[in-house]
Amino acid sequence: MRTTLLATCARILPAAGALACAIAAPAALAQTRATPPTTSDAAIAPISEATIAAARARAAKTVKAMQEDEKTTLTHGAMAMPMGPGMSVPEGAVPGAGYVPGIARLGVPALTESDASLGVAWVMGMRKDGATAMPSGLAMASSWNPQLLYEGGAMIGSEARAKGFNVLLAGGANLMRDPRGGRTFEYLAEDPLLTGDLVGAAIAGVQSNHIISTIKHFALNGQETGRKFADSRIGDAAARESDLLAFQIGIEKGHPLSVMCAYNKVEGAKACGNTYLLDTVLKRDWGYPGFVMSDWGAVDALDYAINGLDQQSGDQLDAKVFFGAPLAEAAKSDPRYKARLDDMNARVLTAIYAAGIDQHPATPGGAIDFDAHAKVAEETARQGIVLLRNAGNALPLARRAQRIALIGGYASKGVLSGGGSSQVQGESGPAVSIPLGLEGPFADFFAKAYHASSPLKAMRALAPQATITWAPGDDIGAAVAAAGRADVVVVFATKWSSEGFDQADLSLPDGQDAMIAAVAKANPKTIVVLETGNPVTMPWLESTAAVLEAWYPGARGGEAIASVLFGETNPSGHLPITFPRSVDQLPRPVLDGYASLEPDFAGAPPTPDAKLPVDYAIEGSDVGYRWFARKNESALFPFGYGLSYTTFAASGLSSDGTSARFTLTNTGSRAGADVGQVYLVSRAGKPIRRLVGYARLDLAPGASQTATVPIDPRLLADWNGSGWTMPAGDYVFALGSDAEHIGESVSVRLKTKTWKD
């Protein structure tokens, strides 16, 4: 549904003198948090529409007071890292992703920017500090817990303030159209509702610290292969019902003050100069009041400003600083550029004032409670670990087990993290860092790095009576021998991902599939812990006792994994992405361009004639589990899947089409959490599969709780070219333990409904 910010502004500010009516920030902005909120005292409270409306009015006054030579100050910024010739850290900047100077005469502060989806970025240690690493986006999303993501965002934002940053390049909201994508680990889900809810909560948490958060990468940024020129072909309706809907929900829930556009093309035009995306969808249809910043090195021409881009980021990486002198000259002679330049400034200033950056400056050197923040990261990891298999209740491990062999994954030292610009490390840096041997200034971005959180150490702390050993796993013979000497084997299998390249397939690298098969044959009590940034196939699955998907579990991942293995934590994670049986089940079994294009390790610009069409029209809006339902395919593990050490039952479903009500009961013998999932399974007599509501509930043994979840009408509708249409007919809703296992259903007859966005 269309945001109401413009209408709100007109309503509460009918005259200039009414500015004071909404200057005061909401409670979520009333103070700067030194530590993140806890579950008991936090509420997901985005910056209010009234605050943004007041900021718009104030921004308009500032633009009128700006001198002509000041009007391109806020429209471009430099990369604040000494990464190559002519690049240095600008005076007043904090080493990080970017810096936009302020206008001291008008009290406009500089913008200091950091990558921050998973924590304040490490930038190869050049600041000589560390930050708390949250688990990967997939791990966070596996919690299905917006409150948890709000708390993580608030924690990240508080650390950013302490380091002097006031803009975070957070809020990854791209749907996972291909599980082999290199940045899949950074993003959240393949479903627009789950993605929108979770990213909105995380953004609201970040911005509760008087900090601007982006939502990114807008839009249809589905692969790293050819990422600077891959052309996403999909069509308006399918885009609005999938990827764009995820962004729309995230913007409505979190009120991000900036949108970062993507590298790729959409329907033939670069995303950062795409009139359809930036003007038609974002600013006109959604009424978005903030500013659009480019990705770093994503601006090719001055006319991107006319097409809707407000700020050129990392301008040294582009062929020219288009939004500097060329923009100023164009504004002198062309009324379109003059008006556009004023609007660009107004949008950046609106974000600054709405966040309160000028009134609550972020200053380097602030105190950080790393112990408290580590608990946020650990709780997120615990809730995000997904139990995929547990044959014969092999887990939790009995603490009386005497001989436990850990094999592989550097489990003696730490847990794997994803690579690229989102890389976070603690104060002491990585426990293990394996360089790829690349050349150039960005080479260190692509080292395989492990957080200093040892599963071996954590398991020994929970079972001090046991003999727990570790073997590297690189020698299958030695791994089999270790397995034969143990009562129980825990194999740590890893697969590293990073921006800049995609995965060739869904197998585990370095012979790990063969190693696991051999170890499981030697010892049937083999438990596999997966640390991956993508779904993987499991040819050894049926020969193992249990499988945990731990993803990239962050700063306290070792402790979280040990807690689940020994039953201190009852696993409650549910998959936010489908695990295929093979790539043959995907809309594109061969990833477009993978075989012929080089990975983008160095950030080099593409050749002018580079072309790579990517046909997303194959699946359209049926991303992930929707595609599997449409093709009547069975996944290895479906979206929404997750086991527990207890059992649950869902019942009592009722719906009027605007909300659904159901009851979850813990039918087992120990406390745990489950996610009740409601799917639309039929519409007007035709099968369909869409998640329309969910609720995560914590339940004691034998306890029941009833949940009522709203149903967004857009999830029931089709985009008609200028709005939404729900056809008349019977709508069948069903409870599902996941997207494939559907239970009790209810049918509701609804009338035709059409509305504008």
Rosetta blueprint (number, residue, H / E / L):
1 M L
2 R L
3 T L
4 T L
5 L H
6 L H
7 A H
8 T H
9 C H
10 A H
11 R H
12 I H
13 L L
14 P L
15 A L
16 A H
17 G H
18 A H
19 L H
20 A H
21 C H
22 A H
23 I L
24 A L
25 A L
26 P L
27 A H
28 A H
29 L H
30 A L
31 Q L
32 T L
33 R L
34 A L
35 T L
36 P L
37 P L
38 T L
39 T L
40 S L
41 D L
42 A L
43 A L
44 I L
45 A L
46 P L
47 I L
48 S L
49 E H
50 A H
51 T H
52 I H
53 A H
54 A H
55 A H
56 R H
57 A H
58 R H
59 A H
60 A H
61 K H
62 T H
63 V H
64 K H
65 A H
66 M L
67 Q L
68 E H
69 D H
70 E H
71 K L
72 T L
73 T L
74 L L
75 T L
76 H E
77 G L
78 A E
79 M E
80 A E
81 M L
82 P L
83 M L
84 G L
85 P L
86 G L
87 M L
88 S L
89 V L
90 P L
91 E L
92 G L
93 A L
94 V L
95 P L
96 G E
97 A E
98 G E
99 Y E
100 V E
101 P L
102 G L
103 I E
104 A H
105 R H
106 L H
107 G L
108 V E
109 P L
110 A L
111 L E
112 T E
113 E E
114 S E
115 D E
116 A L
117 S L
118 L L
119 G L
120 V L
121 A L
122 W L
123 V H
124 M H
125 G H
126 M L
127 R L
128 K L
129 D L
130 G L
131 A L
132 T L
133 A L
134 M L
135 P L
136 S L
137 G H
138 L H
139 A H
140 M H
141 A H
142 S L
143 S L
144 W L
145 N L
146 P H
147 Q H
148 L H
149 L H
150 Y H
151 E H
152 G H
153 G H
154 A H
155 M H
156 I H
157 G H
158 S H
159 E H
160 A H
161 R H
162 A H
163 K H
164 G L
165 F L
166 N L
167 V E
168 L E
169 L E
170 A L
171 G L
172 G E
173 A L
174 N L
175 L L
176 M L
177 R L
178 D L
179 P L
180 R L
181 G L
182 G L
183 R L
184 T L
185 F L
186 E L
187 Y L
188 L L
189 A L
190 E L
191 D L
192 P H
193 L H
194 L H
195 T H
196 G H
197 D H
198 L H
199 V H
200 G H
201 A H
202 A H
203 I H
204 A H
205 G H
206 V H
207 Q H
208 S L
209 N L
210 H L
211 I L
212 I E
213 S E
214 T E
215 I E
216 K E
217 H E
218 F E
219 A L
220 L L
221 N L
222 G L
223 Q L
224 E L
225 T L
226 G L
227 R L
228 K L
229 F L
230 A E
231 D E
232 S E
233 R E
234 I L
235 G L
236 D H
237 A H
238 A H
239 A H
240 R H
241 E L
242 S L
243 D H
244 L H
245 L H
246 A H
247 F H
248 Q H
249 I H
250 G H
251 I H
252 E H
253 K H
254 G H
255 H L
256 P L
257 L L
258 S E
259 V E
260 M E
261 C E
262 A L
263 Y L
264 N L
265 K E
266 V E
267 E L
268 G L
269 A E
270 K E
271 A H
272 C H
273 G H
274 N L
275 T H
276 Y H
277 L H
278 L H
279 D H
280 T H
281 V H
282 L H
283 K H
284 R H
285 D H
286 W L
287 G L
288 Y L
289 P L
290 G L
291 F E
292 V E
293 M E
294 S L
295 D L
296 W L
297 G L
298 A L
299 V L
300 D L
301 A L
302 L H
303 D H
304 Y H
305 A L
306 I L
307 N L
308 G L
309 L L
310 D L
311 Q E
312 Q E
313 S L
314 G L
315 D H
316 Q H
317 L H
318 D L
319 A L
320 K L
321 V L
322 F L
323 F L
324 G L
325 A H
326 P H
327 L H
328 A H
329 E H
330 A H
331 A H
332 K H
333 S H
334 D L
335 P H
336 R H
337 Y H
338 K H
339 A H
340 R H
341 L H
342 D H
343 D H
344 M H
345 N H
346 A H
347 R H
348 V H
349 L H
350 T H
351 A H
352 I H
353 Y H
354 A H
355 A H
356 G L
357 I L
358 D L
359 Q L
360 H L
361 P L
362 A L
363 T L
364 P L
365 G L
366 G L
367 A L
368 I L
369 D L
370 F H
371 D H
372 A H
373 H H
374 A H
375 K H
376 V H
377 A H
378 E H
379 E H
380 T H
381 A H
382 R H
383 Q H
384 G H
385 I L
386 V E
387 L E
388 L E
389 R E
390 N E
391 A H
392 G H
393 N H
394 A L
395 L L
396 P L
397 L L
398 A L
399 R L
400 R L
401 A L
402 Q L
403 R E
404 I E
405 A E
406 L E
407 I E
408 G L
409 G L
410 Y L
411 A L
412 S L
413 K L
414 G L
415 V E
416 L E
417 S L
418 G L
419 G E
420 G L
421 S L
422 S L
423 Q L
424 V L
425 Q L
426 G L
427 E L
428 S L
429 G L
430 P L
431 A L
432 V E
433 S E
434 I E
435 P L
436 L L
437 G L
438 L L
439 E L
440 G L
441 P L
442 F L
443 A H
444 D H
445 F H
446 F H
447 A L
448 K E
449 A E
450 Y E
451 H E
452 A L
453 S L
454 S L
455 P H
456 L H
457 K H
458 A H
459 M H
460 R H
461 A H
462 L H
463 A L
464 P L
465 Q L
466 A L
467 T E
468 I E
469 T E
470 W E
471 A E
472 P L
473 G L
474 D L
475 D L
476 I H
477 G H
478 A H
479 A H
480 V H
481 A H
482 A H
483 A H
484 G H
485 R L
486 A L
487 D L
488 V E
489 V E
490 V E
491 V E
492 F E
493 A E
494 T E
495 K E
496 W L
497 S L
498 S E
499 E L
500 G L
501 F L
502 D L
503 Q L
504 A L
505 D L
506 L L
507 S L
508 L L
509 P L
510 D L
511 G L
512 Q H
513 D H
514 A H
515 M H
516 I H
517 A H
518 A H
519 V H
520 A H
521 K H
522 A H
523 N L
524 P L
525 K L
526 T E
527 I E
528 V E
529 V E
530 L E
531 E E
532 T E
533 G L
534 N L
535 P L
536 V L
537 T L
538 M L
539 P L
540 W L
541 L H
542 E H
543 S H
544 T L
545 A L
546 A E
547 V E
548 L E
549 E E
550 A L
551 W L
552 Y L
553 P L
554 G L
555 A L
556 R L
557 G H
558 G H
559 E H
560 A H
561 I H
562 A H
563 S H
564 V H
565 L H
566 F L
567 G L
568 E L
569 T L
570 N L
571 P L
572 S L
573 G L
574 H L
575 L L
576 P L
577 I L
578 T L
579 F E
580 P L
581 R L
582 S L
583 V H
584 D H
585 Q H
586 L L
587 P L
588 R L
589 P L
590 V L
591 L L
592 D L
593 G L
594 Y L
595 A L
596 S L
597 L L
598 E L
599 P L
600 D L
601 F L
602 A L
603 G L
604 A L
605 P L
606 P L
607 T L
608 P L
609 D L
610 A L
611 K L
612 L E
613 P E
614 V E
615 D E
616 Y L
617 A L
618 I L
619 E L
620 G L
621 S L
622 D L
623 V L
624 G L
625 Y H
626 R H
627 W H
628 F H
629 A H
630 R H
631 K L
632 N L
633 E L
634 S L
635 A L
636 L L
637 F E
638 P L
639 F L
640 G L
641 Y L
642 G L
643 L E
644 S L
645 Y L
646 T L
647 T L
648 F E
649 A E
650 A E
651 S E
652 G E
653 L E
654 S E
655 S E
656 D L
657 G L
658 T L
659 S E
660 A E
661 R E
662 F E
663 T E
664 L E
665 T E
666 N E
667 T L
668 G L
669 S L
670 R L
671 A L
672 G E
673 A E
674 D E
675 V E
676 G E
677 Q E
678 V E
679 Y E
680 L E
681 V E
682 S E
683 R E
684 A L
685 G L
686 K E
687 P E
688 I E
689 R E
690 R E
691 L E
692 V E
693 G E
694 Y E
695 A E
696 R E
697 L E
698 D E
699 L E
700 A L
701 P L
702 G L
703 A L
704 S E
705 Q E
706 T E
707 A E
708 T E
709 V E
710 P E
711 I L
712 D L
713 P H
714 R H
715 L H
716 L H
717 A L
718 D E
719 W E
720 N L
721 G L
722 S L
723 G E
724 W E
725 T E
726 M E
727 P L
728 A L
729 G E
730 D E
731 Y E
732 V E
733 F E
734 A E
735 L E
736 G E
737 S L
738 D L
739 A L
740 E L
741 H L
742 I E
743 G E
744 E E
745 S E
746 V E
747 S E
748 V E
749 R E
750 L E
751 K L
752 T L
753 K E
754 T E
755 W E
756 K E
757 D L
